[in-house]
Structure formats: C-alpha cells, structure tokens
Amino acid sequence: MQITGRLISITNYRSGAKKDGSGDWKSCELVVEQNNEYKDKILLKAMGRAVDDVKGKENNEVVVEFSIKAHEYNGKWYNDLTVRSLNFPALYSDEREVDMNQEAEETPETNSLPF
C-alpha cells in the first residue's frame, strides 16, 4: 500500500545486536498525517536503512510504501504496518529541477581559445 502525507513524528528509536552476531539492527516508529479531508494519522514501523532515511526530516511531505501484517498475541489480533520504502519529493525535486533546468551561461573565459 502507499500513502502520501506529512511526517509529523519519529519516536521510539531502538537498536541492538542481532542474536546470530551477524550485525546490528535498528528500528523506529513514524507518525504520518495523511493528505485527506480528515488528516488521519498512521503509525508505521521503520527498520534498517529506513531509520537513517527519516532522521531530521520531520514536517516534510513523504510518500510511504508499506505492508500490513497481522499477528495474534494472547488471543487478540494486532496489525503491523511496516515501511518498505520512503520518498521525500519536496526535498529532492527542487534540486533535480534546478539541475535539469540550468542553462549553461556562456562567459568570455569559457569560450576563449588558448591559442
């Protein structure tokens, strides 16, 4: 699934070593306010590289692809919304537009021949 909204909170940072000793793990929770009539808020879990991708990007527009899974605990069912990919279009679109629309300015120094 995919949602678009504003990243309003990054909480519950956690990290540790993997049980098998093959490296480290990290996770955090994101709250995204959807761009809809009711401004619904959704809590998502980010893991691995996605944790690094969101640092310092609160209050920015974000497009989140995520998966939904359910699990049972003590006879009750719970949903997990796990981030699969993140895109911050406002942070990167301006740079790309500038690069794509830059016109090469001709100056006498760049057009003069050395001989």
ZAPA-889018 format. One record per residue: y negated, x negated, z of N, C-alpha, C, O, CB in turn; residue number from 0. Coordinates in steps of 0.001 Angstrom, whole numbers, plus 500000, padded with zeros to 6 digits. Atoms other than C-alpha are relative to their C-alpha. Last residue first. Glycine has a CB too. Example, Ala and Ser with C-alpha at 12.3 -4.5 7.8 and 13.67 -1.06 7.14 Angstrom:
<padrens>
n.north, n.east, n.up, ca.north, ca.east, ca.up, c.north, c.east, c.up, o.north, o.east, o.up, cb.north, cb.east, cb.up, pos
501190, 500820, 499940, 501060, 486330, 507140, 498910, 500770, 500730, 497802, 500261, 500899, 499538, 499586, 498585, 1 .
501190, 499110, 500000, 504500, 487700, 507800, 498800, 499100, 500000, 498819, 498064, 500665, 499973, 500992, 501246, 0 .
</padrens>
This chain:
<padrens>
n.north, n.east, n.up, ca.north, ca.east, ca.up, c.north, c.east, c.up, o.north, o.east, o.up, cb.north, cb.east, cb.up, pos
500275, 501024, 501031, 470360, 454096, 471113, 498950, 500458, 499033, 498601, 499724, 498108, 501264, 499649, 499237, 114 .
500300, 501307, 499432, 470801, 455878, 474499, 499703, 498945, 498922, 499342, 497824, 499280, 501159, 499541, 500864, 113 .
498915, 500942, 500278, 470496, 459328, 472973, 499652, 498626, 500506, 498478, 498257, 500484, 500304, 499945, 498508, 112 .
500420, 501248, 500615, 468185, 461862, 474506, 501191, 499069, 499850, 502044, 498971, 500732, 498892, 499331, 500825, 111 .
499875, 499966, 501453, 469571, 465345, 475018, 499589, 498690, 499349, 499781, 498522, 498145, 499172, 501122, 499440, 110 .
498615, 499753, 500383, 470339, 465114, 478741, 500175, 499972, 498494, 501286, 499744, 498015, 500469, 501333, 500549, 109 .
499141, 501103, 499573, 467023, 463416, 479590, 501439, 500221, 499534, 502109, 499255, 499168, 499956, 499847, 501530, 108 .
500131, 501141, 500908, 464937, 465832, 477520, 500938, 498853, 500373, 501394, 498122, 499493, 498563, 499505, 499994, 107 .
501125, 500828, 499580, 466309, 468735, 479503, 499915, 498821, 499054, 500916, 498448, 498441, 500152, 499526, 501482, 106 .
500163, 501229, 500758, 468502, 471504, 478222, 498762, 499292, 500495, 497675, 499868, 500539, 499908, 500279, 498481, 105 .
501403, 500252, 500284, 469463, 474038, 480811, 499895, 498675, 499273, 500436, 497662, 499716, 499147, 499996, 501299, 104 .
500306, 501432, 499955, 473070, 475078, 480585, 498539, 499817, 499610, 498110, 500214, 498526, 500946, 499178, 499050, 103 .
500280, 500525, 501322, 473219, 478768, 481283, 499650, 498528, 500157, 498936, 498134, 501079, 498848, 500793, 499299, 102 .
500943, 501113, 500047, 474921, 479885, 484432, 499831, 499544, 498570, 500803, 499321, 497848, 500471, 498833, 500889, 101 .
501246, 499635, 500667, 476534, 483266, 484003, 498985, 498881, 499938, 497892, 499063, 499403, 499393, 501161, 500681, 100 .
499745, 499483, 501338, 480151, 482336, 484734, 498711, 500255, 499238, 498698, 500169, 498010, 500811, 501275, 500079, 99 .
499375, 501011, 500839, 479319, 480071, 487662, 500176, 500490, 498568, 499951, 499738, 497620, 501343, 499596, 500579, 98 .
500981, 501057, 500227, 476901, 482569, 489187, 500585, 498950, 499069, 499920, 498539, 498118, 499561, 499357, 501334, 97 .
500987, 499491, 500941, 479309, 485416, 488702, 498965, 498934, 499692, 498536, 498779, 498549, 499324, 501256, 500553, 96 .
499400, 499950, 501329, 482105, 483401, 490296, 499001, 500508, 498973, 498958, 500005, 497850, 501245, 500887, 500007, 95 .
499813, 501361, 500488, 479975, 482514, 493294, 500541, 500010, 498579, 500058, 499269, 497722, 500944, 499223, 500920, 94 .
501310, 500566, 500307, 478816, 486105, 493749, 500128, 498593, 499428, 499464, 498260, 498447, 499123, 499980, 501251, 93 .
500476, 499501, 501288, 482361, 487467, 493444, 498651, 499401, 499632, 498408, 499114, 498460, 499902, 501518, 500027, 92 .
499653, 500862, 501116, 483756, 485223, 496183, 499431, 500474, 498673, 499307, 499672, 497747, 501479, 499893, 499893, 91 .
500180, 501414, 499693, 482390, 486537, 499447, 500206, 499109, 498783, 499624, 498028, 498700, 500950, 499587, 501097, 90 .
501426, 500303, 499858, 481871, 490095, 498235, 499764, 498517, 500253, 498732, 497979, 499853, 499395, 500820, 501135, 89 .
500724, 500047, 501274, 485446, 490344, 496925, 498529, 499620, 500125, 498009, 498920, 499255, 500099, 501323, 499329, 88 .
501371, 499742, 499567, 487186, 489362, 500187, 499094, 499933, 498776, 498491, 498891, 498518, 499544, 498977, 501098, 87 .
500980, 500412, 500989, 490858, 489628, 499239, 498628, 500408, 500511, 498422, 501558, 500897, 500297, 500630, 498600, 86 .
501380, 499661, 499691, 493776, 489751, 501647, 499103, 499518, 498869, 499349, 498470, 498273, 499565, 499382, 501352, 85 .
501037, 500826, 500626, 497519, 489761, 501019, 498627, 500550, 500354, 498464, 501735, 500647, 500183, 499949, 498459, 84 .
499330, 500791, 501039, 500757, 490968, 502642, 499005, 499102, 499270, 499321, 497956, 498952, 500712, 500924, 498996, 83 .
500800, 500472, 501127, 499314, 492287, 505901, 500862, 499171, 499060, 501592, 498279, 499494, 498794, 499175, 500492, 82 .
500061, 501451, 500108, 501849, 494029, 508163, 499269, 499599, 498723, 499605, 500063, 497633, 501415, 499393, 500026, 81 .
500721, 500208, 501250, 501508, 497637, 509297, 499736, 498508, 499903, 498936, 497966, 500666, 498656, 500841, 499937, 80 .
500635, 501309, 500121, 504165, 498242, 511944, 499332, 499936, 498637, 499977, 500190, 497620, 501036, 498834, 500183, 79 .
500293, 500544, 501323, 505086, 501814, 512835, 499355, 498630, 500133, 498551, 498393, 501035, 499085, 500953, 499206, 78 .
501324, 500587, 500163, 506762, 502857, 516097, 499849, 499474, 498575, 500825, 499054, 497954, 499768, 498865, 501032, 77 .
500241, 500693, 501259, 509752, 505065, 516913, 498545, 499572, 499892, 497638, 500302, 500291, 500378, 500890, 498816, 76 .
501241, 499599, 500667, 510822, 506020, 520434, 499810, 499158, 498749, 500235, 498004, 498699, 498777, 499853, 500950, 75 .
499951, 498627, 500465, 514346, 505944, 521872, 498737, 500517, 499335, 498687, 501674, 498919, 500318, 500861, 501119, 74 .
499755, 499068, 498893, 513793, 502805, 523905, 499916, 501465, 499566, 499326, 502295, 500259, 499002, 499746, 501118, 73 .
499962, 500707, 498729, 512354, 500922, 520915, 500122, 501037, 501109, 499256, 501899, 501258, 498732, 499104, 500197, 72 .
499715, 499176, 498836, 512861, 502018, 517314, 500046, 499109, 501245, 500598, 498009, 501220, 501338, 500774, 499818, 71 .
498910, 500496, 499162, 511280, 500311, 514338, 500108, 500881, 501236, 499148, 501530, 501649, 499775, 498509, 500398, 70 .
499819, 499314, 498719, 509198, 501495, 511409, 501132, 499327, 500767, 502098, 498838, 500181, 500299, 501519, 499789, 69 .
498615, 499967, 499545, 507874, 499434, 508520, 500038, 500709, 501345, 499084, 500649, 502120, 500605, 498561, 500104, 68 .
499787, 499157, 498823, 504679, 499734, 506504, 501487, 500000, 500311, 502317, 500291, 499450, 499469, 501460, 499770, 67 .
498759, 499239, 500013, 503635, 497013, 504082, 500102, 500784, 501309, 499534, 500401, 502332, 501237, 499061, 499807, 66 .
499169, 500069, 498807, 500159, 495718, 503418, 501275, 500803, 499803, 501384, 501629, 498898, 499233, 500508, 501224, 65 .
498694, 499472, 500395, 497668, 494914, 500677, 500912, 499817, 501202, 500943, 498746, 501808, 500577, 499275, 498705, 64 .
498781, 500411, 499301, 494179, 494537, 502093, 501211, 500661, 499356, 501258, 501882, 499207, 499922, 500360, 501504, 63 .
498929, 499227, 500631, 490890, 494614, 500167, 501296, 499461, 500592, 501588, 498271, 500474, 499976, 499886, 498402, 62 .
498695, 500606, 500224, 488078, 493395, 502393, 500912, 500990, 499276, 500859, 502198, 499506, 500633, 499551, 501340, 61 .
499113, 499095, 500729, 484362, 494028, 502812, 501297, 499267, 499684, 501284, 498086, 499337, 499325, 500524, 498695, 60 .
499982, 500130, 501450, 482838, 491701, 505372, 500936, 501033, 499399, 501900, 501465, 500032, 500423, 498584, 499583, 59 .
501100, 499230, 500601, 481930, 492548, 508982, 499865, 499803, 498501, 498821, 500128, 497936, 498706, 499629, 500656, 58 .
500248, 498662, 499473, 484288, 489871, 510348, 498757, 500589, 499343, 497842, 499865, 498948, 499838, 499964, 501538, 57 .
500336, 499065, 501072, 484971, 486932, 508054, 499833, 501437, 500489, 499948, 502380, 499706, 501064, 499955, 498936, 56 .
501422, 500017, 500305, 484901, 484062, 510548, 499563, 500998, 498942, 498437, 500908, 498451, 499617, 498651, 499567, 55 .
500887, 500600, 498991, 488659, 483585, 510514, 498559, 499962, 499509, 498268, 499468, 498419, 500470, 498578, 500355, 54 .
500951, 499042, 499434, 490313, 486013, 508095, 499011, 499384, 500979, 498031, 500034, 501341, 500745, 501095, 500686, 53 .
500852, 499377, 501015, 492096, 483558, 505766, 498928, 500910, 500599, 497870, 501077, 499993, 500851, 500793, 499037, 52 .
501051, 500951, 500374, 493457, 481444, 508639, 499011, 500624, 499025, 497819, 500320, 499073, 500613, 498740, 499384, 51 .
500789, 500208, 498783, 495376, 484416, 510046, 498847, 499038, 499704, 497718, 499262, 500142, 500895, 499448, 501154, 50 .
500983, 498914, 499925, 496532, 485352, 506518, 499112, 499858, 501239, 497957, 500282, 501218, 500712, 501365, 500015, 49 .
501218, 500392, 500706, 498214, 481929, 506283, 498922, 501073, 500070, 497736, 500747, 500042, 500317, 499691, 498554, 48 .
500020, 501188, 500844, 500790, 482860, 508906, 498646, 499713, 499395, 497628, 499716, 500086, 500999, 500140, 498915, 47 .
499178, 501127, 499569, 500778, 486422, 510202, 499818, 498834, 499035, 499493, 499024, 497863, 501492, 500407, 500089, 46 .
500033, 501103, 500961, 498437, 489396, 510081, 500804, 498840, 500565, 500774, 498576, 501767, 498532, 499561, 499687, 45 .
499556, 501278, 499454, 499139, 492672, 511912, 499988, 498963, 498876, 500558, 499186, 497808, 501426, 500122, 500641, 44 .
498998, 500703, 500788, 497141, 495734, 510924, 500350, 498685, 500673, 499533, 498109, 501391, 499499, 499758, 498564, 43 .
499609, 501245, 499353, 495183, 498316, 512935, 501143, 499384, 499194, 502165, 500027, 498956, 500420, 500241, 501491, 42 .
498575, 500314, 500070, 493527, 500990, 510790, 500229, 498650, 500656, 499489, 497698, 500410, 500511, 499997, 498527, 41 .
499709, 501383, 499633, 490161, 502667, 511321, 501511, 499799, 500032, 502260, 500664, 500486, 499365, 499641, 501374, 40 .
498768, 500231, 499249, 489147, 505843, 509534, 500194, 498514, 500257, 499869, 497674, 499418, 501210, 500572, 499246, 39 .
500047, 501377, 499472, 485530, 505980, 508359, 501204, 499714, 500900, 501062, 499165, 501993, 498687, 499767, 500787, 38 .
499833, 499966, 498554, 485732, 509795, 507965, 499960, 498627, 500659, 500033, 498531, 501884, 501287, 500663, 500331, 37 .
500927, 499059, 499365, 484364, 510075, 504426, 500037, 499922, 501523, 499003, 500076, 502172, 500317, 501412, 499560, 36 .
499789, 498599, 500330, 486190, 507003, 503189, 499032, 500867, 500803, 498238, 500356, 501593, 501467, 500415, 500275, 35 .
501164, 499463, 500699, 485513, 503293, 502994, 500271, 501433, 499563, 500301, 501731, 498369, 499639, 499123, 498783, 34 .
499879, 499612, 501401, 488140, 502364, 505559, 498692, 500546, 499443, 497858, 501084, 500172, 501097, 501034, 499839, 33 .
500600, 498677, 500114, 487340, 500542, 508788, 499970, 500371, 498519, 499317, 499705, 497715, 498560, 500035, 500630, 32 .
500746, 499766, 501234, 489733, 497624, 509134, 499504, 501443, 500000, 500273, 502383, 500203, 500883, 499709, 498739, 31 .
500406, 498605, 500069, 490952, 496390, 512519, 499104, 500136, 498783, 498063, 499487, 498684, 499270, 500468, 501316, 30 .
501243, 499705, 500702, 492895, 493155, 512326, 499725, 501491, 500091, 500642, 502307, 500007, 500069, 499540, 498521, 29 .
500132, 498606, 500391, 495564, 491872, 514705, 498618, 500215, 499388, 497620, 499687, 499879, 500224, 500944, 501214, 28 .
501155, 499336, 499404, 496563, 488229, 514978, 500002, 501449, 499531, 500779, 501827, 498653, 498658, 499278, 499617, 27 .
500238, 498603, 500384, 499530, 485993, 514248, 498712, 500484, 500660, 498218, 499883, 501614, 501207, 500911, 500407, 26 .
501244, 499444, 499468, 500583, 482363, 514329, 499852, 501424, 499497, 500327, 501776, 498417, 498768, 499137, 499589, 25 .
500319, 498677, 500506, 503836, 480445, 513854, 498667, 500414, 500606, 498256, 499895, 501644, 501129, 501033, 500335, 24 .
500760, 499098, 499144, 504664, 476765, 514224, 499834, 501358, 499333, 500012, 501496, 498123, 498630, 499399, 500331, 23 .
501453, 499941, 500157, 507274, 474513, 512709, 499374, 500967, 500969, 499978, 501356, 501969, 499635, 500388, 498590, 22 .
500408, 500337, 501364, 511014, 474187, 512056, 498488, 500066, 499768, 498037, 499932, 498631, 500683, 500920, 499038, 21 .
500676, 501292, 500039, 511968, 474000, 515730, 499473, 499605, 498636, 499079, 498455, 498441, 500919, 498953, 500474, 20 .
499111, 500981, 500627, 514541, 476813, 515445, 499352, 498622, 499864, 499976, 497696, 499348, 500431, 500494, 498634, 19 .
498813, 500251, 499169, 512669, 478897, 518002, 500900, 498926, 499411, 501508, 498141, 500140, 500793, 501281, 500180, 18 .
498838, 499209, 500411, 509401, 478588, 516063, 501209, 499606, 500838, 501345, 498448, 501233, 500298, 499805, 498489, 17 .
499015, 500752, 500786, 506554, 477038, 518030, 501170, 500917, 499657, 501590, 501741, 500470, 500497, 498738, 500777, 16 .
498947, 500671, 499253, 503633, 479127, 519188, 500904, 499229, 499065, 500661, 499154, 497861, 500811, 501003, 500810, 15 .
499313, 501039, 500761, 500644, 481163, 518198, 501053, 499358, 500888, 501055, 499518, 502108, 498999, 498934, 499468, 14 .
498844, 500570, 499311, 498756, 484283, 519219, 500602, 498919, 499112, 500524, 498994, 497886, 501060, 501100, 500343, 13 .
499463, 501217, 500614, 495343, 485696, 518346, 501158, 499489, 500838, 501054, 499399, 502062, 498902, 498909, 499859, 12 .
498642, 500329, 499582, 494994, 489178, 519835, 500603, 498818, 499228, 501734, 498881, 498747, 500882, 501210, 499835, 11 .
499644, 500122, 498587, 491901, 490300, 518001, 501414, 499463, 500172, 502168, 499292, 499214, 499869, 501350, 500699, 10 .
498821, 500875, 500049, 490006, 490286, 514702, 500356, 499708, 501450, 499566, 499099, 502170, 499729, 498656, 499169, 9 .
499557, 500728, 498807, 487552, 493173, 514450, 501244, 499170, 499696, 502130, 499583, 498948, 500287, 500980, 501155, 8 .
500907, 499850, 498858, 485406, 495086, 511961, 500435, 499210, 501225, 499619, 498957, 502111, 499883, 501449, 500365, 7 .
499271, 500630, 498898, 486897, 494083, 508615, 499090, 500018, 501223, 498104, 499283, 501276, 500445, 498528, 499639, 6 .
500751, 501060, 499348, 485178, 496549, 506289, 500833, 499469, 501166, 501321, 500240, 501993, 498604, 500511, 500487, 5 .
500860, 499645, 498886, 487173, 498674, 503896, 499282, 498792, 500532, 499201, 497755, 499874, 500794, 500654, 501099, 4 .
501256, 500733, 500100, 489560, 498800, 500994, 499122, 500461, 501140, 499035, 501655, 501426, 499302, 500219, 498614, 3 .
501201, 499339, 499500, 493182, 499819, 501404, 498802, 499094, 499759, 498935, 497876, 499641, 500136, 500348, 501509, 2 .
501245, 500752, 500055, 496404, 498960, 499588, 498864, 500841, 500552, 498785, 502042, 500296, 499693, 499555, 498563, 1 .
501172, 499154, 500000, 500000, 500000, 500000, 498770, 499112, 500000, 498838, 497924, 500314, 499999, 500961, 501213, 0 .
</padrens>
